């Protein structure tokens, strides 16, 4: 079910595509079993030669990039676990011999987050533990506003409703409802309020099928 035209790390969707990408791409490091009996693993460097924790000498970055620290911790007493230096493999290159260096990675990140392209996998860089500083603002810089997951701010949809917010559902991507209409022929919007009771469906042989 996975085709070659889906092997783009910026746009892949099914997990089958992700599995195939593992065979045609190289990570900074990979993990291999050192001792199968004891379950001991070791890091094997590929596109990197070293990865070092440099939090102690870059504590100012914790404040500069508004890093969320553990409860009770401050930037001044945090010396590990947040800022890392990745030393790239100097022999890495494309098949035509063009070197792969830091500029290569920066360019790729910029293309992934490019607001004009809206890459499907950009969320890997604008949200979650791999988000880059300013990635969220850059990705949505061409829009007046954008939606955020309810879970970023509330424990549940009910909690958001109690706070006077109006949680929305992306029914196009969740249920494939793009192009659906209601009984009066009004098209289904991409984002629908969880409190909206309008029924949308698709017309089949001049009849209205609910969905």
C-alpha positions in Angstrom: 0.0 0.0 0.0 3.0 2.3 0.2 4.4 3.8 -3.1 7.6 5.4 -4.0 5.9 8.8 -4.5 5.0 8.8 -0.8 8.6 8.6 0.5 8.9 12.3 1.2 9.8 12.9 4.8 7.9 16.2 4.6 4.6 14.7 3.5 4.4 11.0 4.3 1.1 9.9 6.0 0.6 6.1 6.4 2.9 4.3 8.7 3.9 2.0 5.9 5.5 5.0 4.2 7.5 5.8 7.4 8.7 2.2 7.5 10.0 2.4 4.0 11.7 5.8 4.7 13.8 3.9 7.2 15.4 2.0 4.3 16.3 5.0 2.2 17.4 7.5 4.8 20.1 7.8 7.5 19.6 9.1 11.0 22.2 10.9 13.2 22.4 7.7 15.3 20.7 4.4 15.4 20.4 1.8 18.2 21.6 -1.7 17.9 21.7 -4.7 20.3 25.1 -5.1 21.9 24.1 -8.1 24.0 20.9 -9.8 23.2 20.9 -12.0 26.3 21.2 -9.0 28.7 19.1 -6.6 26.5 22.0 -4.2 26.2 21.9 -1.6 23.4 24.5 0.7 22.0 24.4 3.9 19.9 25.8 3.6 16.4 26.7 6.9 14.8 25.8 7.5 11.1 25.2 11.1 10.0 26.7 12.4 13.3 30.0 11.6 15.0 29.2 12.9 18.4 26.2 14.2 20.3 27.1 16.1 23.5 25.0 17.6 26.3 26.1 21.3 26.5 23.3 22.6 28.7 25.7 23.8 31.3 27.5 26.1 28.9 24.3 27.3 27.1 21.9 28.0 30.0 21.0 31.3 28.5 19.2 29.4 25.7 16.8 28.0 28.2 15.5 31.5 28.8 16.0 32.8 25.3 13.8 30.1 23.8 11.3 29.8 26.8 12.2 26.2 27.5 9.6 24.5 29.7 11.7 23.1 32.7 10.8 20.6 35.3 8.7 21.9 38.2 10.8 23.8 40.7 13.7 24.1 38.3 15.1 27.4 36.9 17.5 28.1 34.1 20.3 28.9 36.6 20.2 25.5 38.3 19.6 23.4 35.1 22.9 22.0 33.8 21.9 19.0 31.7 19.3 17.4 29.6 18.1 20.3 27.4 20.8 21.7 25.0 22.8 19.3 22.8 25.6 19.8 20.2 25.5 17.5 17.2 28.8 17.1 15.4 28.0 16.1 11.8 29.7 13.3 9.9 32.3 15.2 7.7 32.2 12.4 5.1 28.4 12.6 4.6 27.4 13.6 1.0 24.8 13.1 -1.7 25.2 10.5 -4.3 26.8 13.1 -6.7 29.4 14.0 -4.1 27.8 17.2 -2.8 28.6 17.6 0.9 25.8 17.3 3.5 26.5 19.9 6.1 24.7 22.1 8.7 23.4 24.3 5.9 21.8 21.3 4.4 19.8 20.5 7.5 18.8 24.1 8.0 17.5 24.3 4.4 15.5 21.1 4.9 14.0 22.4 8.1 13.0 25.6 6.4 11.4 23.7 3.6 9.5 21.5 6.0 8.2 24.5 7.9 7.6 26.7 4.9 4.1 28.3 5.5 3.5 28.4 1.7 3.7 24.6 1.4 1.9 23.5 4.6 3.8 20.2 4.6 1.8 17.4 6.4 4.7 16.5 8.7 5.6 20.1 9.7 4.0 19.4 13.0 7.1 17.4 13.9 9.0 20.8 14.1 6.3 23.2 15.3 4.8 21.1 18.2 6.0 18.4 20.6 9.4 17.6 21.9 11.2 18.1 18.6 9.7 21.6 17.9 12.3 24.2 16.9 12.2 27.7 18.5 9.7 29.9 16.7 8.6 27.1 14.4 4.9 27.4 15.3 4.8 31.1 14.7 6.8 30.8 11.4 4.6 27.9 10.1 1.4 30.0 10.6 2.9 33.4 9.7 0.7 33.7 6.6 -2.5 33.2 8.5 -4.5 35.6 10.7 -5.1 32.8 13.2 -4.8 29.0 13.6 -6.1 26.2 15.6 -4.3 24.5 18.5 -5.0 21.1 20.0 -7.3 21.3 23.0 -4.9 19.1 24.9 -2.3 21.9 24.9 -4.3 23.9 27.3 -7.1 21.7 28.8 -7.4 18.2 30.2 -10.6 17.6 28.2 -13.0 19.0 25.7 -15.5 19.4 28.6 -13.0 21.5 30.5 -12.6 23.8 27.5 -16.4 24.1 27.1 -16.7 25.0 30.8 -14.1 27.7 30.3 -16.2 29.3 27.6 -14.1 28.0 24.7 -15.5 26.4 21.5 -13.5 23.3 20.6 -13.5 22.5 16.9 -13.1 19.2 14.9 -11.3 19.0 11.6 -13.9 16.9 9.9 -12.2 17.0 6.5 -9.2 15.1 7.7 -10.8 13.1 10.5 -13.8 11.9 8.6 -13.1 12.8 5.0 -16.1 15.2 4.9 -14.7 17.7 2.4 -17.4 18.3 -0.2 -20.2 17.0 2.1 -23.3 19.2 2.4 -26.2 19.5 4.8 -29.8 18.8 3.8 -30.1 22.3 2.4 -27.0 21.9 0.2 -24.7 24.0 2.3 -21.1 22.8 2.1 -19.5 21.3 5.2 -16.7 23.6 6.6 -13.3 22.1 7.5 -13.6 22.9 11.2 -16.9 22.3 12.9 -17.8 23.1 16.6 -18.2 20.1 18.9 -21.6 21.6 19.8 -22.8 21.9 16.2 -25.7 19.5 15.6 -25.9 20.0 11.8 -25.8 16.7 9.9 -23.6 16.6 6.8 -23.4 13.9 4.2 -22.9 13.3 0.5 -25.5 13.2 -2.2 -25.8 9.8 -3.9 -28.3 9.2 -6.7 -30.2 12.4 -5.8 -30.6 11.2 -2.2 -29.0 12.5 0.9 -26.8 10.0 2.8 -26.0 11.1 6.4 -22.4 10.8 7.7 
